[in-house]
Structures are given as structure tokens and as C-alpha cells.
Amino acid sequence: MIETHEKIIDDFKIMVTEMPAMRALRIQTRILKIIGAPFCELVNINIDDEQSQNSCFSKAVNLLCQNLNEIEFENLVIELCQSVRVDGHEMKKALIDITFTAKLNTLFKILIYILEVNYADFFQEEGFLNLAISEIKMKTSNSKVSKKG
């Protein structure tokens, strides 16, 4: 059942109506195309090796920049904001431009909230994100054990 979630973000009342499953899958694919390769690079970080950290982080940022097209990103933001209301007003491109000029950090907080509402299961214990983080932690602990041994 599609529900609406409310939250106050930087003095704005945000109402996010959950996306239908197929629309959420379509958007998820677009997001993964942008962040998939950079995320995979971050999984390779060796926490104990500062040079590895810098190298992996640099590669991840580089991959993100290569995958990020400003028009595609703008369209993604607009699509994510469908079915979202800010202080009772539908969050369309014109509202975004007027309301969030010089407040891009607030816009990003809202985008994160939209992702949390629509992809909540990714953040749950058995969700993809937590499984990936567990994998990173396991690699880190294995790296520490092998260095001590």
C-alpha cells in the first residue's frame, strides 16, 4: 500500500508519497548506473592503508564524475521529486529553482529523505546497503588479521 511520509527538514515540511514499485525500480536502475562503479571502488578500500584509501577514494570520485551527466542528474532529481510536496506545494522544477536557490544542502537532505522513504529496505539489516557495508567490514577485519599473522 502506498503511504505518505512527513518530515521537517530545515524548516520545510516535506511530504513524500512512496513510488509505485515499477517506477522505483526504474529510478533505482538510473541511480545504480551513476553510483554503481564508484561504490564498488569504495568496497576495495583497505582501511589500514592510507595510500589505498586515497587511491580508492580518488578512483571512486573520478568514476562518479565520469558517470554523472548534468542533464541526466537534473532529470533524475526532478523525477525523484515527483509526488513530493514542500510546505504543501508540489515539488516541480520551478519550485525547486525558487525555493532552493543558495540552499542546495537542504535540497540534498530532501533527496536523501526521498531515497530513505522509497528504498527503506536497502537500509534494513538484510538490505543491500547493510550487506555491502558488512562486506567492507569483513574485508577490513580480514586485512587486519592477515597483517598481524
GROMACS elastic network, one bead per residue, 0.5 to 0.9 nm:
[ bonds ]
;  ai    aj funct       b0    kb
    1    18     6  0.89593   500
    2    17     6  0.70752   500
    2    18     6  0.56004   500
    2    19     6  0.72910   500
    2    20     6  0.71755   500
    3    16     6  0.83969   500
    3    17     6  0.58143   500
    3    18     6  0.57516   500
    3    19     6  0.89434   500
    4    15     6  0.64718   500
    4    16     6  0.54315   500
    4    18     6  0.61792   500
    4   117     6  0.88816   500
    5    14     6  0.80809   500
    5    15     6  0.55784   500
    5    16     6  0.51987   500
    5    17     6  0.63354   500
    5    18     6  0.78780   500
    5   117     6  0.73051   500
    6    13     6  0.70523   500
    6    14     6  0.55493   500
    6    16     6  0.64249   500
    6    17     6  0.88656   500
    7    12     6  0.82341   500
    7    13     6  0.60012   500
    7    14     6  0.52828   500
    7    15     6  0.66982   500
    7    16     6  0.85623   500
    7   113     6  0.84833   500
    8    11     6  0.59300   500
    8    12     6  0.54283   500
    8    14     6  0.58994   500
    8    15     6  0.88087   500
    9    12     6  0.52143   500
    9    13     6  0.65704   500
    9    14     6  0.68756   500
    9   106     6  0.72228   500
    9   109     6  0.72754   500
    9   110     6  0.70277   500
   10    13     6  0.85097   500
   10   106     6  0.65834   500
   10   109     6  0.87633   500
   12    86     6  0.63537   500
   12    87     6  0.59906   500
   13    85     6  0.79385   500
   13    86     6  0.56844   500
   13    88     6  0.76020   500
   14    84     6  0.71038   500
   14    85     6  0.57744   500
   14    87     6  0.64603   500
   14    88     6  0.80291   500
   14   110     6  0.76048   500
   14   113     6  0.89838   500
   15    83     6  0.82472   500
   15    84     6  0.55810   500
   15    85     6  0.50550   500
   15    86     6  0.66131   500
   15    87     6  0.81151   500
   15    88     6  0.78655   500
   16    19     6  0.88982   500
   16    81     6  0.83444   500
   16    82     6  0.87241   500
   16    83     6  0.62852   500
   16    85     6  0.66241   500
   16    86     6  0.89960   500
   16   113     6  0.83203   500
   16   114     6  0.64635   500
   16   117     6  0.73123   500
   16   118     6  0.87579   500
   17    82     6  0.86383   500
   17    83     6  0.54502   500
   17    84     6  0.62287   500
   17    85     6  0.86376   500
   17   114     6  0.87561   500
   17   117     6  0.82608   500
   17   118     6  0.85131   500
   18    21     6  0.87816   500
   18    24     6  0.87038   500
   18    83     6  0.76691   500
   18    84     6  0.89559   500
   18   114     6  0.84226   500
   18   117     6  0.66463   500
   18   118     6  0.56120   500
   19    22     6  0.81582   500
   19    23     6  0.62686   500
   19    24     6  0.57243   500
   19    80     6  0.89802   500
   19    82     6  0.87695   500
   19    83     6  0.77273   500
   19   118     6  0.64065   500
   20    23     6  0.55319   500
   20    24     6  0.62282   500
   20    25     6  0.87873   500
   21    24     6  0.50464   500
   21    25     6  0.61669   500
   21    26     6  0.86949   500
   21   118     6  0.89785   500
   22    25     6  0.50251   500
   22    26     6  0.62343   500
   22    27     6  0.86814   500
   23    26     6  0.50898   500
   23    27     6  0.62552   500
   23    28     6  0.84786   500
   24    27     6  0.51765   500
   24    28     6  0.59361   500
   24    29     6  0.86170   500
   24   118     6  0.70856   500
   24   119     6  0.80808   500
   25    29     6  0.62259   500
   25    30     6  0.87682   500
   26    29     6  0.52850   500
   26    30     6  0.66352   500
   26    31     6  0.89119   500
   27    30     6  0.50610   500
   27    31     6  0.62450   500
   27    32     6  0.86306   500
   27    76     6  0.76169   500
   27    79     6  0.81353   500
   27    80     6  0.77801   500
   28    31     6  0.50123   500
   28    32     6  0.60709   500
   28    33     6  0.85746   500
   28   119     6  0.86820   500
   29    32     6  0.51130   500
   29    33     6  0.62165   500
   29    34     6  0.87968   500
   30    33     6  0.51972   500
   30    34     6  0.66061   500
   30    35     6  0.89526   500
   30    76     6  0.78072   500
   31    34     6  0.52167   500
   31    35     6  0.62020   500
   31    36     6  0.77842   500
   31    76     6  0.82251   500
   32    35     6  0.51420   500
   32    37     6  0.82103   500
   33    36     6  0.56518   500
   33    37     6  0.76739   500
   33    67     6  0.73609   500
   34    37     6  0.75087   500
   34    38     6  0.80722   500
   34    63     6  0.86545   500
   34    64     6  0.65091   500
   34    65     6  0.89092   500
   34    66     6  0.87536   500
   34    67     6  0.52239   500
   34    68     6  0.60680   500
   34    69     6  0.88539   500
   34    73     6  0.89094   500
   35    38     6  0.54075   500
   35    39     6  0.58950   500
   35    40     6  0.85503   500
   35    60     6  0.88739   500
   35    63     6  0.82938   500
   35    64     6  0.62795   500
   35    67     6  0.76803   500
   35    68     6  0.86556   500
   36    39     6  0.52509   500
   36    40     6  0.62393   500
   36    41     6  0.87579   500
   36    64     6  0.87300   500
   37    40     6  0.51052   500
   37    41     6  0.63053   500
   37    42     6  0.88045   500
   37    60     6  0.73561   500
   37    63     6  0.65667   500
   37    64     6  0.75732   500
   37    67     6  0.86200   500
   38    41     6  0.50829   500
   38    42     6  0.63846   500
   38    43     6  0.88722   500
   38    56     6  0.89040   500
   38    57     6  0.84681   500
   38    59     6  0.72837   500
   38    61     6  0.67006   500
   38    62     6  0.79399   500
   38    63     6  0.54669   500
   38    64     6  0.56883   500
   38    67     6  0.89842   500
   39    42     6  0.50768   500
   39    43     6  0.64477   500
   39    60     6  0.68596   500
   39    64     6  0.89025   500
   40    43     6  0.51482   500
   40    44     6  0.69483   500
   40    60     6  0.80951   500
   41    44     6  0.53870   500
   41    45     6  0.72746   500
   41    56     6  0.59372   500
   41    57     6  0.75825   500
   41    59     6  0.69007   500
   41    60     6  0.55693   500
   41    63     6  0.86877   500
   42    45     6  0.54195   500
   42    53     6  0.84414   500
   42    56     6  0.59350   500
   42    57     6  0.63892   500
   42    59     6  0.84798   500
   42    60     6  0.63498   500
   42   136     6  0.86553   500
   43    46     6  0.85484   500
   43    56     6  0.85791   500
   43   132     6  0.77659   500
   43   133     6  0.80867   500
   43   135     6  0.78384   500
   43   136     6  0.56348   500
   43   139     6  0.86210   500
   44    52     6  0.84926   500
   44    53     6  0.87512   500
   44    56     6  0.68560   500
   44   136     6  0.76927   500
   44   139     6  0.84149   500
   45    48     6  0.87599   500
   45    49     6  0.82106   500
   45    52     6  0.60322   500
   45    53     6  0.53673   500
   45    54     6  0.86041   500
   45    55     6  0.83269   500
   45    56     6  0.57603   500
   45    57     6  0.77457   500
   45   136     6  0.80282   500
   45   139     6  0.89136   500
   45   140     6  0.83248   500
   46    49     6  0.54849   500
   46    50     6  0.78205   500
   46    51     6  0.87585   500
   46    52     6  0.57475   500
   46    53     6  0.61677   500
   46    56     6  0.85964   500
   46   136     6  0.89529   500
   46   139     6  0.79331   500
   46   140     6  0.63957   500
   46   143     6  0.74208   500
   47    50     6  0.71109   500
   47    52     6  0.76985   500
   47    53     6  0.64451   500
   47   140     6  0.62198   500
   47   143     6  0.85552   500
   47   144     6  0.89952   500
   48    52     6  0.82529   500
   48    53     6  0.81961   500
   48   140     6  0.77710   500
   48   143     6  0.79705   500
   48   144     6  0.74490   500
   49    52     6  0.52053   500
   49    53     6  0.62521   500
   49    54     6  0.87705   500
   50    54     6  0.61774   500
   50    55     6  0.84940   500
   51    54     6  0.51755   500
   51    55     6  0.60422   500
   51    56     6  0.85273   500
   52    55     6  0.50299   500
   52    56     6  0.59164   500
   52    57     6  0.82609   500
   53    56     6  0.53419   500
   53    57     6  0.59179   500
   53    58     6  0.83610   500
   54    57     6  0.51927   500
   54    58     6  0.59232   500
   54    59     6  0.84974   500
   55    58     6  0.51589   500
   55    59     6  0.61500   500
   55    60     6  0.85658   500
   56    59     6  0.50646   500
   56    60     6  0.60265   500
   56    61     6  0.85917   500
   57    60     6  0.50006   500
   57    61     6  0.61626   500
   57    62     6  0.84856   500
   58    61     6  0.52081   500
   58    62     6  0.60701   500
   58    63     6  0.85778   500
   59    63     6  0.60369   500
   59    64     6  0.84795   500
   60    63     6  0.51151   500
   60    64     6  0.60948   500
   60    65     6  0.85913   500
   61    64     6  0.50194   500
   61    65     6  0.61533   500
   61    66     6  0.86041   500
   62    65     6  0.51245   500
   62    66     6  0.62125   500
   62    67     6  0.86595   500
   63    66     6  0.50095   500
   63    67     6  0.61052   500
   63    68     6  0.84729   500
   64    67     6  0.51048   500
   64    68     6  0.59130   500
   65    68     6  0.51622   500
   65    69     6  0.79870   500
   66    69     6  0.77741   500
   68    71     6  0.88488   500
   68    72     6  0.75164   500
   68    73     6  0.67286   500
   69    72     6  0.52901   500
   69    73     6  0.59446   500
   69    74     6  0.85192   500
   70    73     6  0.50421   500
   70    74     6  0.60384   500
   70    75     6  0.85627   500
   71    74     6  0.50442   500
   71    75     6  0.61456   500
   71    76     6  0.84982   500
   72    75     6  0.50878   500
   72    76     6  0.60543   500
   72    77     6  0.86331   500
   73    77     6  0.61696   500
   73    78     6  0.86048   500
   74    77     6  0.51402   500
   74    78     6  0.62411   500
   74    79     6  0.86188   500
   75    78     6  0.50700   500
   75    79     6  0.60894   500
   75    80     6  0.85220   500
   76    79     6  0.50596   500
   76    80     6  0.60198   500
   76    81     6  0.85281   500
   77    80     6  0.50645   500
   77    81     6  0.61720   500
   77    82     6  0.88963   500
   77   111     6  0.76063   500
   78    81     6  0.51324   500
   78    82     6  0.66211   500
   78    91     6  0.81787   500
   78    92     6  0.67482   500
   78    93     6  0.63515   500
   78    96     6  0.86490   500
   79    82     6  0.53482   500
   79    83     6  0.89045   500
   80    83     6  0.81309   500
   80    84     6  0.81870   500
   80   111     6  0.74108   500
   80   114     6  0.71048   500
   80   115     6  0.81984   500
   81    84     6  0.52699   500
   81    85     6  0.81386   500
   81    90     6  0.85597   500
   81    91     6  0.58658   500
   81    92     6  0.70474   500
   81    93     6  0.88156   500
   81   110     6  0.88910   500
   81   111     6  0.76612   500
   81   114     6  0.76250   500
   82    85     6  0.83743   500
   82    90     6  0.77469   500
   82    91     6  0.66094   500
   82    92     6  0.71609   500
   83    90     6  0.72019   500
   83    91     6  0.75620   500
   84    89     6  0.83227   500
   84    90     6  0.61085   500
   84    91     6  0.56167   500
   84    92     6  0.86757   500
   84   114     6  0.81530   500
   85    88     6  0.53687   500
   85    89     6  0.50439   500
   85    91     6  0.52918   500
   85    92     6  0.89147   500
   86    89     6  0.51900   500
   86    90     6  0.65027   500
   86    91     6  0.62034   500
   86    95     6  0.88030   500
   87    90     6  0.86075   500
   89    92     6  0.86622   500
   89    95     6  0.80866   500
   90    95     6  0.77456   500
   91    94     6  0.80997   500
   91    95     6  0.58312   500
   91    96     6  0.64098   500
   92    95     6  0.53398   500
   92    96     6  0.61741   500
   92    97     6  0.87129   500
   93    96     6  0.50341   500
   93    97     6  0.61699   500
   93    98     6  0.86862   500
   94    97     6  0.51195   500
   94    98     6  0.62282   500
   94    99     6  0.84439   500
   95    98     6  0.51703   500
   95    99     6  0.56955   500
   95   100     6  0.79799   500
   96    99     6  0.53206   500
   96   100     6  0.55553   500
   96   101     6  0.77716   500
   96   107     6  0.81019   500
   97   100     6  0.58004   500
   97   101     6  0.58760   500
   98   101     6  0.59238   500
   99   102     6  0.88126   500
   99   103     6  0.78323   500
  100   104     6  0.58696   500
  100   105     6  0.86182   500
  100   106     6  0.72566   500
  100   107     6  0.63789   500
  101   104     6  0.67942   500
  102   105     6  0.84046   500
  103   106     6  0.54391   500
  103   107     6  0.66058   500
  103   108     6  0.89661   500
  104   108     6  0.61908   500
  104   109     6  0.86038   500
  105   108     6  0.50648   500
  105   109     6  0.62606   500
  105   110     6  0.86995   500
  106   110     6  0.62936   500
  106   111     6  0.86572   500
  107   110     6  0.50826   500
  107   111     6  0.62227   500
  107   112     6  0.86858   500
  108   112     6  0.61410   500
  108   113     6  0.85468   500
  109   112     6  0.51189   500
  109   113     6  0.62754   500
  109   114     6  0.87081   500
  110   114     6  0.61754   500
  110   115     6  0.86616   500
  111   115     6  0.62801   500
  111   116     6  0.86074   500
  112   115     6  0.50681   500
  112   116     6  0.61342   500
  112   117     6  0.86609   500
  113   117     6  0.61417   500
  113   118     6  0.85839   500
  114   117     6  0.52296   500
  114   118     6  0.61931   500
  114   119     6  0.83222   500
  115   118     6  0.52074   500
  115   119     6  0.55344   500
  115   120     6  0.74411   500
  116   119     6  0.53556   500
  116   121     6  0.85300   500
  116   122     6  0.83851   500
  116   123     6  0.77186   500
  117   120     6  0.54955   500
  118   121     6  0.83739   500
  119   122     6  0.55873   500
  119   123     6  0.74761   500
  120   123     6  0.54702   500
  120   124     6  0.67447   500
  120   127     6  0.84438   500
  121   124     6  0.50602   500
  121   125     6  0.82940   500
  121   126     6  0.78963   500
  121   127     6  0.54194   500
  121   128     6  0.79218   500
  121   129     6  0.88831   500
  122   125     6  0.83082   500
  122   126     6  0.77811   500
  122   129     6  0.53228   500
  122   130     6  0.71802   500
  122   131     6  0.89404   500
  123   126     6  0.80254   500
  123   127     6  0.55036   500
  123   128     6  0.72007   500
  123   129     6  0.57499   500
  123   130     6  0.61136   500
  124   128     6  0.81652   500
  124   129     6  0.79887   500
  124   130     6  0.68052   500
  125   128     6  0.86336   500
  125   129     6  0.86903   500
  125   130     6  0.59798   500
  125   131     6  0.76318   500
  126   129     6  0.84091   500
  126   130     6  0.65722   500
  126   131     6  0.64044   500
  127   130     6  0.55316   500
  127   131     6  0.61703   500
  127   132     6  0.86748   500
  128   131     6  0.51062   500
  128   132     6  0.61225   500
  128   133     6  0.86126   500
  129   132     6  0.51339   500
  129   133     6  0.61893   500
  129   134     6  0.85741   500
  130   134     6  0.60106   500
  130   135     6  0.85001   500
  131   134     6  0.50162   500
  131   135     6  0.62207   500
  131   136     6  0.87511   500
  132   136     6  0.63540   500
  132   137     6  0.87263   500
  133   136     6  0.50133   500
  133   137     6  0.62278   500
  133   138     6  0.85677   500
  134   137     6  0.50129   500
  134   138     6  0.60411   500
  134   139     6  0.85677   500
  135   138     6  0.50387   500
  135   139     6  0.61943   500
  135   140     6  0.85549   500
  136   139     6  0.51422   500
  136   140     6  0.61545   500
  136   141     6  0.86972   500
  137   141     6  0.61425   500
  137   142     6  0.85083   500
  138   141     6  0.51811   500
  138   142     6  0.60576   500
  138   143     6  0.84393   500
  139   142     6  0.50790   500
  139   143     6  0.59916   500
  139   144     6  0.86360   500
  140   143     6  0.50369   500
  140   144     6  0.63021   500
  140   145     6  0.87297   500
  141   144     6  0.50818   500
  141   145     6  0.62286   500
  141   146     6  0.86583   500
  142   145     6  0.50699   500
  142   146     6  0.61055   500
  142   147     6  0.85526   500
  143   146     6  0.52388   500
  143   147     6  0.61884   500
  143   148     6  0.87187   500
  144   147     6  0.52125   500
  144   148     6  0.63068   500
  144   149     6  0.87028   500
  145   148     6  0.52255   500
  145   149     6  0.61511   500
  146   149     6  0.50859   500
